[in-house]
Amino acid sequence: MTAWWTETQAAWIGGLGGDGLGAVVGIFGGMAGMLAPRGKCRGLIVGGMTTFALLGVVSLIAGIIAVVGHQPYMVWYPLMLVGVILATVCGCLLPVVKMRYRQAEARKMDAEGIRRT
């Protein structure tokens, strides 16, 4: 079986995957930290983090398929690395972000109740 990509392509995939996805996920994390306690942009933040977690799971599955298919290190390693990091980080932080949105909604409801009394 031939490799899915060459070493040069693997360097590009690793560089873009690591740098590009890392930057975008970091920006989403920063946005979540600022916006979730305020209850703003819930769909964007939760949807984005869910998408990244699912992308991590897909990448992890592709990496496992590559290992089972006896692909070289340069093929399976970037897939597994991106998959493990995205699935773990975004998957573990997603419940925390959802909790922050619930807390913001509860604060909003409490404030509305105080205003009416």
SEGUVEX-676978 format. One line per field, with one value per atom (N, C-alpha, C, O): residue in three letters; x, y, z; residue number from 1. Coordinates in Angstrom, 3 decimals. Atoms other than C-alpha are relative to their C-alpha. Layout:
N
rest c(ALA;...);
east c(X;...);
north c(Y;...);
up c(Z;...);
nr c(NUM;...);
***
This chain:
117
rest c(MET;MET;MET;MET;THR;THR;THR;THR;ALA;ALA;ALA;ALA;TRP;TRP;TRP;TRP;TRP;TRP;TRP;TRP;THR;THR;THR;THR;GLU;GLU;GLU;GLU;THR;THR;THR;THR;GLN;GLN;GLN;GLN;ALA;ALA;ALA;ALA;ALA;ALA;ALA;ALA;TRP;TRP;TRP;TRP;ILE;ILE;ILE;ILE;GLY;GLY;GLY;GLY;GLY;GLY;GLY;GLY;LEU;LEU;LEU;LEU;GLY;GLY;GLY;GLY;GLY;GLY;GLY;GLY;ASP;ASP;ASP;ASP;GLY;GLY;GLY;GLY;LEU;LEU;LEU;LEU;GLY;GLY;GLY;GLY;ALA;ALA;ALA;ALA;VAL;VAL;VAL;VAL;VAL;VAL;VAL;VAL;GLY;GLY;GLY;GLY;ILE;ILE;ILE;ILE;PHE;PHE;PHE;PHE;GLY;GLY;GLY;GLY;GLY;GLY;GLY;GLY;MET;MET;MET;MET;ALA;ALA;ALA;ALA;GLY;GLY;GLY;GLY;MET;MET;MET;MET;LEU;LEU;LEU;LEU;ALA;ALA;ALA;ALA;PRO;PRO;PRO;PRO;ARG;ARG;ARG;ARG;GLY;GLY;GLY;GLY;LYS;LYS;LYS;LYS;CYS;CYS;CYS;CYS;ARG;ARG;ARG;ARG;GLY;GLY;GLY;GLY;LEU;LEU;LEU;LEU;ILE;ILE;ILE;ILE;VAL;VAL;VAL;VAL;GLY;GLY;GLY;GLY;GLY;GLY;GLY;GLY;MET;MET;MET;MET;THR;THR;THR;THR;THR;THR;THR;THR;PHE;PHE;PHE;PHE;ALA;ALA;ALA;ALA;LEU;LEU;LEU;LEU;LEU;LEU;LEU;LEU;GLY;GLY;GLY;GLY;VAL;VAL;VAL;VAL;VAL;VAL;VAL;VAL;SER;SER;SER;SER;LEU;LEU;LEU;LEU;ILE;ILE;ILE;ILE;ALA;ALA;ALA;ALA;GLY;GLY;GLY;GLY;ILE;ILE;ILE;ILE;ILE;ILE;ILE;ILE;ALA;ALA;ALA;ALA;VAL;VAL;VAL;VAL;VAL;VAL;VAL;VAL;GLY;GLY;GLY;GLY;HIS;HIS;HIS;HIS;GLN;GLN;GLN;GLN;PRO;PRO;PRO;PRO;TYR;TYR;TYR;TYR;MET;MET;MET;MET;VAL;VAL;VAL;VAL;TRP;TRP;TRP;TRP;TYR;TYR;TYR;TYR;PRO;PRO;PRO;PRO;LEU;LEU;LEU;LEU;MET;MET;MET;MET;LEU;LEU;LEU;LEU;VAL;VAL;VAL;VAL;GLY;GLY;GLY;GLY;VAL;VAL;VAL;VAL;ILE;ILE;ILE;ILE;LEU;LEU;LEU;LEU;ALA;ALA;ALA;ALA;THR;THR;THR;THR;VAL;VAL;VAL;VAL;CYS;CYS;CYS;CYS;GLY;GLY;GLY;GLY;CYS;CYS;CYS;CYS;LEU;LEU;LEU;LEU;LEU;LEU;LEU;LEU;PRO;PRO;PRO;PRO;VAL;VAL;VAL;VAL;VAL;VAL;VAL;VAL;LYS;LYS;LYS;LYS;MET;MET;MET;MET;ARG;ARG;ARG;ARG;TYR;TYR;TYR;TYR;ARG;ARG;ARG;ARG;GLN;GLN;GLN;GLN;ALA;ALA;ALA;ALA;GLU;GLU;GLU;GLU;ALA;ALA;ALA;ALA;ARG;ARG;ARG;ARG;LYS;LYS;LYS;LYS;MET;MET;MET;MET;ASP;ASP;ASP;ASP;ALA;ALA;ALA;ALA;GLU;GLU;GLU;GLU;GLY;GLY;GLY;GLY;ILE;ILE;ILE;ILE;ARG;ARG;ARG;ARG;ARG;ARG;ARG;ARG;THR;THR;THR;THR);
east c(0.846;0.000;0.891;1.872;-0.779;1.326;-0.487;-1.624;0.336;1.383;-1.064;-1.128;1.071;-1.578;0.546;-0.067;-0.652;0.771;1.494;1.982;-1.460;4.455;0.468;-0.333;-0.548;6.790;-0.216;-0.504;0.220;6.492;-1.451;-1.736;1.411;2.730;-0.310;-1.136;0.199;2.874;0.452;-0.180;-0.472;4.896;-1.021;-1.276;1.030;2.269;-1.252;-1.835;1.190;-0.574;0.223;-0.643;-0.309;1.120;0.107;-0.371;-0.149;2.002;-1.320;-1.628;1.299;-1.398;-0.962;-1.713;0.886;-3.211;0.358;-0.511;-0.426;-1.158;-0.123;-0.709;0.028;-0.752;-1.387;-1.912;1.291;-4.012;-1.119;-1.815;1.053;-6.350;0.277;-0.640;-0.345;-4.461;-0.377;-0.908;0.338;-4.902;-1.512;-2.017;1.453;-8.581;-0.658;-1.551;0.570;-9.373;0.365;-0.449;-0.386;-7.411;-0.855;-1.241;0.877;-9.442;-1.397;-2.013;1.312;-12.649;0.009;-0.969;-0.100;-11.455;-0.020;-0.687;0.014;-10.759;-1.367;-1.833;1.351;-14.114;-0.973;-1.837;0.874;-15.818;0.209;-0.749;-0.286;-14.070;-0.591;-0.967;0.559;-15.304;-1.522;-2.223;1.409;-18.737;-0.936;-2.073;0.887;-20.106;-0.493;-1.688;0.532;-20.283;-1.005;-1.806;0.948;-22.198;-1.239;-2.212;1.131;-24.538;-0.119;-1.206;0.017;-23.591;0.507;1.353;-0.460;-23.133;0.033;0.977;0.032;-24.148;0.086;0.857;0.012;-24.847;1.354;1.797;-1.314;-21.517;1.031;1.764;-1.034;-19.392;-0.251;0.654;0.293;-21.132;0.062;0.589;-0.057;-21.544;1.425;1.785;-1.400;-17.912;0.786;1.547;-0.730;-16.577;-0.468;0.335;0.514;-18.840;0.587;0.976;-0.575;-17.613;1.464;1.903;-1.415;-13.977;0.167;1.066;-0.086;-14.574;-0.313;0.359;0.334;-16.234;1.095;1.394;-1.127;-13.421;1.157;1.846;-1.028;-11.023;-0.298;0.602;0.383;-12.953;0.200;0.702;-0.179;-12.966;1.481;1.879;-1.439;-9.235;0.598;1.473;-0.473;-8.630;-0.383;0.427;0.424;-10.634;0.844;1.262;-0.849;-8.691;1.411;2.029;-1.314;-5.455;0.044;1.021;0.068;-6.532;-0.057;0.591;0.065;-7.434;1.381;1.781;-1.345;-3.979;0.949;1.758;-0.864;-2.251;-0.336;0.560;0.421;-4.282;0.381;0.709;-0.358;-3.589;1.491;1.912;-1.465;0.175;0.543;1.493;-0.521;0.623;1.251;1.396;-1.204;3.979;-0.324;-1.414;0.096;4.520;-0.463;-1.280;0.317;4.258;-1.472;-1.961;1.421;0.664;-0.848;-1.720;0.901;-0.841;0.271;-0.652;-0.313;0.986;-0.747;-1.352;0.748;-0.500;-1.496;-2.139;1.420;-3.965;-0.317;-1.286;0.225;-3.690;0.219;-0.553;-0.309;-2.116;-1.126;-1.615;1.088;-4.739;-1.277;-2.008;1.209;-7.498;-0.045;-1.056;-0.031;-6.424;-0.131;-0.884;0.036;-5.866;-1.383;-1.956;1.309;-9.094;-1.105;-1.912;1.060;-11.301;0.098;-0.918;-0.172;-9.823;-0.286;-1.089;0.146;-9.608;-1.425;-2.075;1.341;-12.853;-1.078;-2.078;0.984;-14.717;-0.126;-1.229;0.038;-13.763;-0.478;-1.108;0.412;-14.364;-1.434;-2.014;1.370;-17.742;-1.008;-1.835;0.935;-19.664;0.229;-0.723;-0.298;-17.901;-0.593;-1.187;0.548;-18.881;-1.521;-2.129;1.462;-22.473;-0.459;-1.489;0.341;-22.518;0.081;-0.766;-0.135;-21.285;-1.185;-1.666;1.180;-24.120;-1.242;-2.072;1.144;-26.644;0.059;-0.965;-0.152;-25.231;-0.359;-1.003;0.333;-25.509;-1.509;-2.070;1.453;-29.126;-0.692;-1.683;0.581;-29.875;0.163;-0.758;-0.214;-28.327;-0.962;-1.491;0.916;-30.422;-1.423;-2.129;1.343;-33.606;-0.133;-1.170;0.026;-32.726;-0.104;-0.859;0.048;-32.114;-1.374;-1.881;1.352;-35.427;-1.005;-1.911;0.891;-37.176;0.137;-0.850;-0.239;-35.576;-0.610;-1.178;0.556;-36.623;-1.519;-2.082;1.461;-40.263;-0.537;-1.715;0.497;-40.458;0.130;-0.242);
north c(-1.179;0.000;1.242;1.310;-1.226;3.442;0.985;0.912;-1.015;6.359;0.947;1.204;-0.897;8.715;1.339;2.003;-1.238;11.692;-0.089;-0.962;0.005;12.516;0.716;1.283;-0.694;13.890;1.503;2.149;-1.436;17.389;0.358;1.340;-0.240;17.195;-0.186;0.538;0.227;15.822;1.219;1.585;-1.203;18.868;1.130;1.857;-1.022;21.161;-0.310;0.577;0.391;19.211;0.224;0.758;-0.203;19.227;1.471;1.896;-1.424;22.899;0.739;1.501;-0.670;24.078;-0.519;0.247;0.572;21.670;0.489;0.878;-0.419;22.553;1.495;1.945;-1.450;26.268;0.572;1.343;-0.562;27.013;-0.379;0.485;0.436;24.902;0.443;0.804;-0.450;25.763;1.454;1.806;-1.413;29.472;0.207;0.970;-0.169;29.170;-0.516;0.132;0.545;26.958;0.888;1.074;-0.935;29.327;1.252;1.749;-1.170;32.264;-0.338;0.453;0.413;30.326;-0.139;0.213;0.111;29.571;1.365;1.560;-1.362;33.235;0.648;1.316;-0.532;34.210;-0.633;0.049;0.679;31.595;0.562;0.757;-0.553;32.968;1.382;1.739;-1.351;36.479;0.015;0.743;-0.109;35.809;-0.891;-0.502;0.927;32.809;0.575;0.467;-0.561;34.550;1.131;1.435;-1.066;37.366;-0.530;0.202;0.603;34.960;0.404;0.327;-0.492;36.280;-1.071;-1.887;0.850;34.361;-1.482;-2.187;1.399;31.015;-0.974;-1.932;0.907;29.363;-0.095;-1.188;-0.017;30.418;-0.746;-1.587;0.584;29.385;-1.492;-2.303;1.413;26.116;-0.800;-1.913;0.682;25.190;-0.169;-1.226;0.086;25.972;-1.021;-1.806;0.954;24.006;-1.428;-2.360;1.330;21.077;-0.465;-1.625;0.327;21.187;-0.394;-1.362;0.331;21.202;-1.338;-2.107;1.284;18.294;-1.148;-2.179;1.030;16.292;-0.147;-1.258;0.052;17.202;-0.780;-1.526;0.760;15.830;-1.490;-2.308;1.419;12.568;-0.594;-1.711;0.483;12.232;-0.172;-1.166;0.096;12.923;-1.179;-1.876;1.133;10.392;-1.326;-2.253;1.218;7.748;-0.216;-1.337;0.109;8.514;-0.443;-1.232;0.420;8.151;-1.470;-2.164;1.424;4.789;-0.857;-1.901;0.723;3.649;-0.025;-1.038;-0.056;4.797;-0.955;-1.615;0.924;2.832;-1.439;-2.247;1.361;-0.289;-0.346;-1.493;0.217;0.158;0.050;0.059;0.008;0.233;1.188;1.052;-1.221;3.801;0.428;0.089;-0.447;5.417;1.039;1.610;-0.938;7.614;1.378;2.017;-1.349;10.795;0.136;1.254;-0.053;9.887;-0.061;0.784;0.180;8.668;0.952;1.288;-0.845;10.909;1.339;1.691;-1.267;14.282;-0.204;0.587;0.271;12.758;-0.316;0.196;0.378;11.226;1.192;1.399;-1.138;14.335;1.026;1.451;-0.970;16.725;-0.570;0.140;0.619;14.267;-0.044;0.306;0.094;13.700;1.385;1.564;-1.342;17.397;0.632;1.125;-0.630;18.649;-0.705;-0.051;0.732;15.898;0.192;0.356;-0.135;16.204;1.421;1.622;-1.379;19.982;0.505;0.953;-0.527;20.940;-0.868;-0.352;0.885;17.878;0.200;0.150;-0.200;18.503;1.400;1.571;-1.362;22.262;0.315;1.282;-0.255;22.039;-0.006;0.904;-0.064;21.127;1.221;1.759;-1.183;23.964;1.248;2.082;-1.150;26.486;0.003;1.049;0.081;25.251;0.388;1.045;-0.353;25.594;1.513;2.095;-1.457;29.206;0.704;1.714;-0.585;29.973;-0.195;0.709;0.218;28.399;0.951;1.489;-0.936;30.491;1.420;2.144;-1.339;33.651;0.152;1.196;-0.040;32.804;0.076;0.790;-0.038;32.180;1.387;1.895;-1.362;35.542;0.987;1.885;-0.871;37.227;-0.155;0.836;0.244;35.592;0.558;1.126;-0.545;36.538;1.520;2.113;-1.467;40.148;0.471;1.489;-0.365;40.246;-0.144;0.679;0.183;38.885;1.103;1.524;-1.080;41.534;1.303;2.081;-1.238;44.301;0.050;1.130;0.035;43.186;0.143;0.447;-0.077;43.192;1.370;1.604);
up c(0.000;0.000;0.000;0.741;0.069;-0.899;1.056;1.521;-1.002;1.524;-0.533;-1.735;0.392;1.487;-0.469;-1.304;0.432;1.120;0.213;0.931;-0.061;0.758;1.262;2.005;-1.173;3.422;-0.086;0.921;0.172;1.969;0.285;0.971;-0.274;2.005;1.480;2.036;-1.433;5.557;0.804;1.795;-0.692;6.620;-0.128;0.832;0.195;5.114;0.813;1.436;-0.756;6.669;1.495;2.187;-1.413;10.064;0.357;1.408;-0.268;9.818;-0.014;0.903;0.079;8.675;1.060;1.663;-1.017;10.970;1.392;2.173;-1.334;13.990;0.215;1.200;-0.160;13.437;-0.253;0.550;0.375;11.683;0.955;1.487;-0.915;13.766;1.430;2.168;-1.346;16.926;0.228;1.281;-0.122;16.289;0.039;0.861;0.055;15.388;1.278;1.824;-1.239;18.376;1.188;2.093;-1.057;20.627;-0.004;1.054;0.104;19.327;0.510;1.223;-0.496;19.961;1.519;2.177;-1.452;23.488;0.666;1.682;-0.539;24.122;-0.114;0.809;0.180;22.684;0.989;1.539;-0.965;24.862;1.398;2.146;-1.320;27.928;0.207;1.324;-0.114;27.180;-0.177;0.526;0.373;25.702;0.814;1.079;-0.718;27.633;1.326;1.601;-1.246;31.046;-0.226;0.659;0.333;29.316;-0.707;-0.891;0.682;27.529;-1.461;-2.033;1.384;24.078;-0.965;-0.598;1.119;20.777;0.347;-0.010;-0.435;22.244;-1.171;-1.120;1.148;18.885;-0.669;-1.025;0.643;17.397;0.832;0.309;-0.861;20.364;0.220;0.024;-0.260;21.243;-1.299;-1.320;1.288;17.585;-0.502;-1.019;0.426;16.810;0.804;0.240;-0.837;19.755;-0.262;-0.238;0.347;18.900;-1.326;-1.467;1.302;15.306;0.131;-0.490;-0.189;16.426;0.714;0.375;-0.697;18.816;-0.964;-0.943;0.983;16.031;-1.056;-1.493;0.930;13.640;0.619;-0.077;-0.697;16.243;0.010;-0.181;-0.003;16.475;-1.389;-1.519;1.377;12.664;-0.313;-0.921;0.230;12.532;0.762;0.249;-0.789;15.289;-0.657;-0.688;0.698;13.420;-1.253;-1.545;1.192;10.232;0.385;-0.330;-0.476;12.210;0.377;0.094;-0.356;13.575;-1.254;-1.328;1.270;10.057;-0.652;-1.227;0.582;8.913;0.712;0.061;-0.748;11.691;-0.352;-0.594;0.329;10.981;-1.440;-1.745;1.393;7.260;-0.267;-1.424;0.103;7.946;-0.794;-1.564;0.609;6.742;0.772;1.947;-0.704;7.571;1.079;1.113;-1.116;10.624;-0.465;0.197;0.485;8.541;-0.385;-0.546;0.334;7.675;1.263;1.465;-1.133;10.912;1.156;1.898;-1.155;13.395;-0.022;0.991;-0.035;12.303;0.218;0.909;-0.186;12.124;1.459;2.020;-1.402;15.583;0.932;1.869;-0.863;17.123;-0.034;1.014;0.128;15.773;0.601;1.292;-0.521;16.640;1.510;2.119;-1.469;20.222;0.632;1.589;-0.604;20.926;-0.164;0.807;0.208;19.339;0.777;1.437;-0.689;20.732;1.513;2.189;-1.450;24.216;0.472;1.383;-0.465;24.544;-0.209;0.735;0.280;22.829;0.636;1.135;-0.607;24.056;1.500;2.044;-1.455;27.681;0.383;1.427;-0.330;27.568;-0.400;0.094;0.448;25.842;1.155;1.215;-1.135;29.046;0.895;1.460;-0.813;30.884;-0.646;0.036;0.715;28.222;0.089;0.311;-0.115;28.255;1.402;1.554;-1.366;32.050;0.199;0.876;-0.110;31.771;-0.657;-0.144;0.642;29.348;0.865;0.960;-0.898;31.741;1.193;1.616;-1.117;34.591;-0.410;0.350;0.490;32.494;-0.159;0.175;0.157;31.668;1.358;1.514;-1.344;35.355;0.620;1.260;-0.513;36.298;-0.661;-0.005;0.733;33.623;0.538;0.723;-0.532;34.944;1.420;1.764;-1.356;38.544;-0.024;0.747;0.101;37.529;-0.459;0.011;0.474;35.688;1.133;1.260;-1.140;38.786;1.039;1.643;-0.964;40.994;-0.522;0.244;0.586;38.600;0.149;0.330;-0.057;38.735;1.425;1.613;-1.382;42.532;0.560;1.710);
nr c(1;1;1;1;2;2;2;2;3;3;3;3;4;4;4;4;5;5;5;5;6;6;6;6;7;7;7;7;8;8;8;8;9;9;9;9;10;10;10;10;11;11;11;11;12;12;12;12;13;13;13;13;14;14;14;14;15;15;15;15;16;16;16;16;17;17;17;17;18;18;18;18;19;19;19;19;20;20;20;20;21;21;21;21;22;22;22;22;23;23;23;23;24;24;24;24;25;25;25;25;26;26;26;26;27;27;27;27;28;28;28;28;29;29;29;29;30;30;30;30;31;31;31;31;32;32;32;32;33;33;33;33;34;34;34;34;35;35;35;35;36;36;36;36;37;37;37;37;38;38;38;38;39;39;39;39;40;40;40;40;41;41;41;41;42;42;42;42;43;43;43;43;44;44;44;44;45;45;45;45;46;46;46;46;47;47;47;47;48;48;48;48;49;49;49;49;50;50;50;50;51;51;51;51;52;52;52;52;53;53;53;53;54;54;54;54;55;55;55;55;56;56;56;56;57;57;57;57;58;58;58;58;59;59;59;59;60;60;60;60;61;61;61;61;62;62;62;62;63;63;63;63;64;64;64;64;65;65;65;65;66;66;66;66;67;67;67;67;68;68;68;68;69;69;69;69;70;70;70;70;71;71;71;71;72;72;72;72;73;73;73;73;74;74;74;74;75;75;75;75;76;76;76;76;77;77;77;77;78;78;78;78;79;79;79;79;80;80;80;80;81;81;81;81;82;82;82;82;83;83;83;83;84;84;84;84;85;85;85;85;86;86;86;86;87;87;87;87;88;88;88;88;89;89;89;89;90;90;90;90;91;91;91;91;92;92;92;92;93;93;93;93;94;94;94;94;95;95;95;95;96;96;96;96;97;97;97;97;98;98;98;98;99;99;99;99;100;100;100;100;101;101;101;101;102;102;102;102;103;103;103;103;104;104;104;104;105;105;105;105;106;106;106;106;107;107;107;107;108;108;108;108;109;109;109;109;110;110;110;110;111;111;111;111;112;112;112;112;113;113;113;113;114;114;114;114;115;115;115;115;116;116;116;116;117;117;117;117);
***
